[in-house]
Amino acid sequence: MMLFLLFDFNSDVSHAGGVKAQVNTTKETVIQAPFIPSEDGVYESMVWSRSGFNVQPKPDYFVKSGNDIFIHTHSGRTVMNWGNHESVKYRWYENIDDQGWHEIKNDSEDLSINVDKNMPDHERLYQASVTYDSKYTYYSKIAHVHIKHDDVKATELKIKAANKYLYSLGDIKAFARSTNISATINPENSTSKVLWTLGKFAGKKTIPVYENNLAMINSKGLLTAKDNVQGTVRVTGYIINDDGTILSDSVDIEIGRAVEDKAGVLGKAQTFEFKADNLKLDNNNEIETKWLFKKSGSDKAIELSGNKDNPFALTTKPLTAENNGDQYAFIMKKKNANGYIVVFQTRYATLKVNPPANQKVTMTTNIKNLNTNESDTSVLNNITDGNKLRFDFTVQNNGSVDIRDLKLITNFRSDAEITSIMVDDKEIDKSQFEKSKVGPNLQLAMYLGSMSAGSKQTVTVIVKETNLKPEETHVFSSELMGKYADTGEQFVNSDLPKLNLNYVSNRGQILSEVKAINFEPIFGDERNTFKNRTDDTNAPNFVVSIQDARSNKHQIKVSVKQLNKFTNENGDILDAHLAFFNPDPQMIPFGQEVVISQTKDGEELHSIQWDKGHGLKLHLGNSFAKPGKYQARLEWDFVDAA
């Protein structure tokens, strides 16, 4: 497959402003550059196709007396400009208040000059040049610097990174080891200075962090990855105005080694990915991508093609014990105008094959009415308007591996007010949970982070009940999801205790328990057919167990709705829909409910069971299914006709 790759990883710290062909000073005279700016340099497909500056100075800088003037540029040269010694010489030229141009001492692509705090308002112009091997010289555009004695307050700050991925293994021309974080400040003539910190930003209490285990950032916003590290670093730019107001904005940068080691599970496929920043693909360019494979214990490399839908990824066959120690590397080949093949190869990443993990994450619950002191593990009665309920969800990692990215999702009445969320009796930060309306429910998602094997933690949610209806019942369940730390494999545990909340009293309530429904296995060549439920939800087993204790047995309808599409652990979507047989099939459109049981006035609602030929079935579409375990969530609704 022939592809075009473009890596663009340079930027500067800049204020808002447009490009000017010439610069107007406050004296309203036109100052010409000492040299005519060269065409912009162009870096693409891992090589420079035109020498020159591909990161130019911005047209205007606004600096308060006492602060630094900092101008960032970047340049490069084509293969045609390479010499024997590949020497590079930078020069900078300055013009203060239209007094004429002169060269200043600075042999760097960046310029940094401190302005004396006693300086009055004035104007400065700067231009850079770069010379390769004393033969080829290229000139930048003009930078106009406005020095202001009085502060111009910033009202808005936005930052961005030219690169969202940094390469942490050596200095390779094709990849960025460093990136400048750019800042746009409004108003554009603000003199406010941007400060930088890594990690969590704590407002006025922030003590700047310039280095952590992943990267370093300097006072100019240049972020550099450390060697041989992998992870995500958060960079925050912030401004402290003279009046004490603070503006801030953050960006996350991923750092890695292009192709990372992987830990797979015996019997399952594993995917390796090549990562780089700002990749663009074009089938018209002569770029070839391949993967190199070394069998465990062998030095012989075999070329492989990547996945058909994504050549920057390679998915193995289901793993066997013999695959432990296999190695994979990514390679790129480009043919230039002279027919020379330029090759870049990543490190070899190693595959570790683990046995299937002892995967068991469980949860127990307890509900307590803080107004009446009544409590139970699953059913709470006599709840009245204004009562505060305490829900304790105790999550236990009984498995043999650590869990990361653990998330607990649960549901409350839509009118419920969540007053407190704690983990092990400590209030959690707002960034650790999300509330959203899902149908008639208020869904709460809590991000619990990592949990080591054998550990447990208790999540406590305090809820105030409001706007209750007479004889109202709320039945809901929860869901745990996360990833196993050794393999990154996702898991979902929906087999958790269901909670029954009975409001006003327990007279006339319906208590129910809904079982998870499994369907028969799907074989690779099956299409446009129906799959039956497995025996655990066929008669004489119940799909929904019901206790109807209503004193007034009004007509009631039971309906079911599919909330999300069938998705496997790799994110693949199954071409399938639910159908309801009664006895003829009725297709259930995604997101719409279908009535599966109903009573007449005065009739008791019984538990729901179906024989193999009736009830819910799975209809496969025309697309072949990819391997995996597919899951979807159902919402069951009990509606009283009264």
N, C-alpha and C positions, 0 to 999 in steps of 0.2 A: 504494500500500500504506500503510495507516495503522498507525503504530507508536508505542510508548511508550518514551521514553528517560529513564533516571534516572542522574544523575551525582552521586556522593557522594564528596567528596574531602577530608574533614577528619578529624583524629584528634588524640590527644595522647599525650605520654609518660606512661605510667601503670603502677602496680603492680597486681597482682591484687586484687580486692575487689568487693563487691556494692554496689548502690545503696541508700542509706538515706533514708527520708522525713524523719528528724530525726537529730541528731547527739548521741551520748553522750560526754561528756568523762570523764577519769579520775576526776572527783569524783562520777560517777554521777548528775549532774543533767542535765536536758534543756534544751538551749539552742535556742530558736526562732530562725529566720532573721529578720533585720530586715525582710525583705519576703517575701511569699509567692511562691515560684518560679512563673514563667509556664510555659505549655505549651511543649513543645519546638517550635522552628522546623522547618519542613519544606521542603526544597529538592528539587524533582523536575521532570523534563521541561524543564530549562533555566530554570525560574523558581521563585521562592519562593511556595508555596501557603499558607504560614502563617509570619508573622514570629516572630522569637525566636531562641533559642540552639539550633542543631542539633548543636553539640559542647559538651557540658556539662563542668564540672569533675568529676573523679572523686571519689568519696566520701572516700577516705583517701589521704594522702601521708605518707611516712616520710622524714624529712630529718635528717642528722647536722649538729650544730652546726659552722658554718664553711662549709657548702655553701649553694647557692641553693634557695629555694622557687621552683618554676616551675609555673604553672598555665596550661594552654592552653584557650581557648574559641574558638568561632566563631559568628557570628550573621548574620542577613540579614532582609530585609523584603519584603513583597509589593509589587506595583505600586500597590496601593491606599494604601500608606503613603509613597509617594514624594512629596517636596515640591519646591518651586522650587529650593532650594539643596542638597537631599540631604545635610544635615549629619548627622554621627554623633558621639555623645558617650558614652564609656565611663566608668563609675565603679566603684570597688572599695571594699568595706567589710570591716573587720577586727575580730575579737574575740579578745583574748589572755587565756587562763586565766579565762574567764567574767567578765571585768571590764567588759563592755559593748561595744557596737558603735560604731565610728567610721569616718568616710570617710578613705581614704588617697589620696595623690596618685598617680594612674596612669590616664592616658587612653589605654588600649590594650586590645584584646581578650585579651591575655596579661598575666600578672602575674609579675614576677621580683623577689624580695627576697632579699638575702644575710643569712644568720643568723650572728651573731657566734660565733666558735669557742669562746668562754668561757661561752656560754649553758648553763644547766642544762636538764634535761628540762622541757618544758612543752607546752601545747596551743594551737593557733590555729584560728580559723574564718574563712573568706573567702566572700564572695558578690560577683558582678559584676552590673552593670546596663548596658543600652545604651538610648540615647534617640535617636530619629530626628526631626530638624527640631523639636526642643523640644516634641514633641507625643506621640509614641508611645514608651513605656518598657516594657522587658521585663527580667525578673530571672532570673538563673541559679539553679541548685541550689547547695547548701552544699558547700564543700570543707573537710575536716577535716585539718589538718596536725599531725603528731606530731613534735615536735623531740626528738631523742635525742642525749645527749652521747657515749654509747658506741656504737661501730659494731656493727651487726647484719649479719653476713656473708651475702652472696648465694650461693646454691647453684645457681641456674638462671636463665638469661636467654633470652628469646625476643623477637625484634623482628618487626614487620610494617609495611608501608606501606599507608596508606589508598588510595593511588593507585599502580598499577603502570605508568601512562603519564602523562607530563607534557607539556604543550603549550608549545612554545618560541617562539611568535610572539605577543608582546604579552599584555596582561592581558585575557582574555575571560571574562566571568562563567560561561559555560557549561562552561569547561574549567579544569583545574588547572594553574597554572604552578608552584605550590609544593605540598608535602605534608609533614605532620608524620609522622615515623617513630615509631611507638609501641613501647614496651618493657614487657614483663611480666616482673617479677622475683619469684622465690621464694627464701625465704619472703616473704609479702606485707608483713611489717613490716621488711624489709631496708632499711637506710639507704644502701646502696651507690649510687654515682653512675654513670650511664651516660655513657661517652665515645663520640665519633663519629669516623669516618674514612672517606674515599673511597678506592676501589681496593683493592689487595691488603693483607690484614691479616697482619702478621709477628709477632704475639704480643708478647712483652715488648720486642722491638726496634722496634715500631711507632712511627714519628713521625707523629702525626695529620696527615692531608691534608684541609683544609677546602674546597679549591677545585681543580677541574681544568678541562679544556677544555669539559666538558659542564654542570657544575652547581656549586653552592656549598651547604655545610651549616653551620649555626651550632651553638653549644654546646648548644642545646636540642633538636636533632634536626630542625630545619626545613630541608628540602631544596628548593632553588630552581633551576629550569632556566635556563641562559643563553640568550641570544637567538639564534634562527635556527640551532640545532644539532640534530644527529641522532645517536643512538647509545644505548648502554646503560651505566649507571653502577652500580657496586656500592657499597652503603652497609653498613658494619659498625658495630654497636654493641658495646661491650665494657666490662667492669668489671674493675678491678684491686682486689681485696680487700686489706685491711691486712696479711694474712699472705702476700701475694705471688701468690696464686692468681688466674688469669685466666679469665673467662667471655666468650664472644663468640658472635654470631650475625649473619648477613648476609642482605641482600635485594637483588635486582637491579631497577632502575627503568629503563624505556625512555623515552627523550626524543625528541620529534619534532615535526613540523609538521602533524600530522593527515593530510595527503595529501602524499606525497613524490614528487619527480621520479623518473622511471623511464627505464631504458635497455633497449630491447627489441631483438630480433633480427629481421632481415628475414625475412618469411615465417612468423613465429610470433606468436601472440596475446600480449598483455600485460595484466596485471591491476593496477588501481589500487585501493587500500584506504583507507577512512576509519578512523582510529584514535582512540579516546577511551577513558576509563576507566569501568568499572562500568556498561556499557550494559545496560539491561533492556528487553525488548520486550513490548508488550501491544497486541493488535489493537483494543482497545476505546477507545483514546485518539486524538484527532485530531492526529496527527503525520504529516507527509508528508516523505519523503526523496527527493531527486532528485540527479542529477549534471548539471553544466553542461559543455558541450563547445564549445571554440573551435578551428576548423580553423586550421592553421598559416597565419599571415599575415592572419587575419581577426579582427575585434573582435566579431563577432556570436556570442552565446552561445545554444546550443541545449540544451533540457532533455532528459535521457535518464533512463530507469529503470535501477536497478542490476540485478545478477544476480538471477534468480528465487529462488535458494536463499539469497542473502545480499545484501540491498539496500545494505549498506555497502561493497560491492565492485562494480567494473565491469570486465568483461573485454572487450577490443577484439576486432575481427576480426583475422585474420592481417595483419601489418604490411606496408605497401609503403613505398617511398622517400618518397612524398608525405605520409606520416604524421609525418615528422620535424618536430618543432616543434609538434605538436598539444598542446592544453592541456585539463586536466580539473580541475574543482573540485566539492566536495560541498556540498549545501545542505539545510537542514532548515527546515520550516515548521510552526508550531504555532498553532492557533486558540485564543485564551483565551476566558474567559466573556463578554467584551464583543465578541467577534467579530473582534478585532484579530489580524492575522497577525504572529507573531514570527519573524523570519528570521535564521538564522546561516549564513554562507557561509565556507568555507575559502579559503585562497590557491589560485591556479591552479598545478597541478603540470605540468611540461613533459615531454613524451615525446621521447626521443632514439632514433632507429632506427639500429642498427649493422648492418654486414654480418655474415654468419656468421663467428664467430671461427675462427682457425687453432687448433683445439683438439687438442692432442697432449701428453698427460702420459704418460711412459713410466717403466719401472722395470727395472733390471738387478739380478741377485742374485749372491751368492757365499756358499758355506757352507765353514766350516773346522772340523775336529776339533782342538780345542786340545790334546788329549792325544796325538794321533798326527801333527799338522801336515798331514794330508791335507786337500785343498781342491778345490772344483769349483764351477762356476756353477749346476749343477742336480742332480747325483747325488752322493751321499756314501755310501760303503760301509764295512763293517767297524766299525760303531759298536757299542760294548759298554756294559754297565751302568755308570753313573757318569761316562761321557764328557761333557765340556762342549763344546757346539757354538756357534760364532759365526756368526750370520746377518747379512750386510750387504745391506740393501735400498737401492739408490741411485735416488732419485726425481728425474727431470729434467722441468722444465717447458719443452718445446720449442715451446710455442704463442706467440701474439702478445699474449696478455692475461695479467694476473696471476690467481693462484688464491687463494681464501680458504677457510677452514673445511676444509682438506685433512685427510683421514683415511685411514690405511692399516690394513687389516684382514687378518690372516693367522692361520693355524691350526697348532697343535702337537699332539703326543700329549697325551692327557688326564692322563697321569702325569708329564709334563715339568715341571720346576721352572724358572721364569723368574728368573734371578739378576740381570740387569742390562738396562736399556733406555737407549740413548744416541742423541742426534741430533748428528751431526758431532762425535763423541767427548765430548759433554757429557751427563752424566746428566740425565734429564728428571724433572720433578716428578710425584708420584703422581696429581695432578689431570689429567695429560696422557695417561693411558692407562686402559683398563678390561680386566679379565680376566673371562671367563665360560665356562661349560661349554655347548657346543653339540653335542649328540649325543655321539659318541665323542671329540670334539676339545676342546682348550683354545683358545678363540678370544681373540686379543689385538687390541684396537682402539687405535690410537695417533693422537692429535690433533696434527697438525703445524702448524696455523695457516695463515699466508699464505706464498705462494711467488711471487716476481716472475717475469715472463716471461724465459726464458733461464737461470734459476738452477737449482741442484740442491742436494740435501742427502742425506746418508746416514744411515739409521736402522740402528742396530746392536742386535741382541738376542742375549744370551748365555743358553743353555738347558742345564740339566743333565738328562741322560736317566736315568730310574729305572724300575724294575719292568718291564724288557724281557722279551718273550717270544721263544723261539727262532725264528729265521728271520722275524722280524717286519719288515714294511715299512710305511712311512708316506709317502703321496703327498698333497701338499696344494698349494693355490694361494693367491694373495693377491688383494686388491681395493683399488683406489684410488677415492675419491669426494671431491667437493668442489663448489665453486661458482666460476663465472667472475666476477671482481670487477666487470666493467663492466655485466653484466646481471643477476647473481644467479642465472643458470641453473645448475641442478645437472648434474653429470656423474658417470658411473660407468664405470670402466675395469676390466673383469674379464679382459681379454686380456693377462695377465701371466705371467711364467715360472712353470712348475710345478716343484716341488722333490720329489725322490725320496730318501728316507732308508732305507737298508738296514741293519738291525741284526744284529749278530753277524758276518755275512759277506754277500757278495753272491751266494752259492750259493743256488739255488732261489728266486729272487725274480721277481716280476712287475712289469715297468716299463710304465707306461701314460701316455697323453696323451689327455685328453678335450677335444674341440672344443666351442666355443660353438654352440648350435643356434638357428637363425633360422627363423621361420615366414613363410609368404606374407602379404602385406599384408591387413589387414582393412578392408573397406569399410563405410561408415556404416550401411547398412541390413541388414548380415548378422547373423543370429541363428541359434542352434540348428543349427550346422553344424560340420564339421571343416575345419581348415586344415593343409595339408601342409608339410613342411620344405622349405626352399630347396635348390637343387641342391648346394650346398657340403657338405651332410651326407647326400646320397643316393648310393647306389652309382654309380660305383666308389669314391667317397670314403668314408673311414671316419668314424664318430662317435667311436669309442674306438680308438686305436692301441695295441696290446699286444705286448710282448715277454715270452714265457713261458719263463724260464730255470730253472724248478724242476727239481731232480733227482728229487724224489718228486711226481709229478703226481696229487695227491689231487683228489677232486671239488671243484669250486669254483663258486660262484654269484656273479653280478654283478647288483647291484640299483641302482635309482635312486630318489631321493626328492626331492620339491619342498619347499624349506625356507621359502619365503615366497610371498605372492600376487603376481600380475603387477601391477606398479605403474608409472605413467608419471612424468615429471619434475614434474608438478603434484600428485602424490600420489593421483591417481585410480586406482581398482582395477578391473581388467578382470574381467568375469563370464566366466571361462574356467577349464578344468581340462585337465590332460594326460591323454591316453589312449594305451594301448599296443596296437597291432594285430599279432596273431600267429596267424592272419591276422584273427581276429575282434577287435573292439575290447574292451579292458578299461579301464574308467575308473580313474584313479589318484586316490584321495582325497587331499586336501591333508595333508601331514605323514606319509603312509604310504608305505612303499617297495614296489616291485614288481620281481620278478626278470625281467630282460630277456635273460639268457644264463646257461647253466650247462654244465658238462662232466661226464663220467663219470670214475671212477678210471682213471688212466693216460692220460687224454686231454689234449692240449695246449689251452690257452685261446687262441683266435685273436682277432684284431682284429674289432671289431664294426662291421658295415655293414648297411644296410637299403635295399631298393629303395623307390620312392615309395609303394607301397601298404602297407608294413610299418613297424614301429617306432613311435617317438613321434610323435603328432599333437596338435594343439591343438583342443579342443572348445569352441566358443562357446556361452554360455548364452542366456537370453531377453532380456537387457538390451542396449540399444544401447551401443556403445563410444564413449567420448569421444576426441577426437583426441589423439595422443601416441605415444611410443615406450615400450612396456611391457616390463619385464624381471622375471625371477624367477631365483632361484639353485637349482641342483640339487646334490644330494650323491650321489656314486657310491661304492658299497661293494663290495669284493671279499672274500668270505667263504670260507675254506678249510674244507671239511666235516670235515677231520681235527682 
